[in-house]
Amino acid sequence: MNQSEWNECSRRALALFERGQQVASKRGLILVDTKYEFGKTPNGDIVLIDEIHTPDSSRFWLEHSYQSRFDQDLEPENIDKEFLRLWYKQRCDPYKDTIIPDAPDDLVCELARRYILLYELITATPFDFEASSHLSTSLRSSLIQKGLDSLVL
């Protein structure tokens, strides 16, 4: 990557981040940080090559409680998968360990709840489980067991 290409990727990333922050703010969220992945087409055009502003690539905090939690020296309320990353970090090194533990069902359910909540907040649309028929039977069962059966209907 030469300097000109770097400058173009930087310009695009900053513009995407600014737009992401605007959309998030309208929905009561703070887009804290994210990652963007760029690539080049065979003819040399720079293109965005991965998802953006998802819980997999970004961290979101709840705007309504941010200042009060900050003033109390508390972690912001968030809707992302950082809690799951921290759980794994305490138990293994996924870059070095050959055996990675399975996350407990309650963490998987919490992750699903957060992803669904973020989807609903950003899109202002209820998550449609019927349209998501690929939802696994075990995840459906776990959501029901955790009292989140209204999400499965």
Secondary structure, DSSP 8 states (H G I E B T S, - for coil): --HHHHHHHHHHHHHHHHHHHHHHHHTTEEEEEE---EEE-TT--EEE-S--SSTTTEEEEEHHHHHHHHHTT----B-SSHHHHHHHHHH--TTT-S------HHHHHHHHHHHHHHHHHHHSS---TTTTTTS-HHHHHHHHHTT-GGGT-
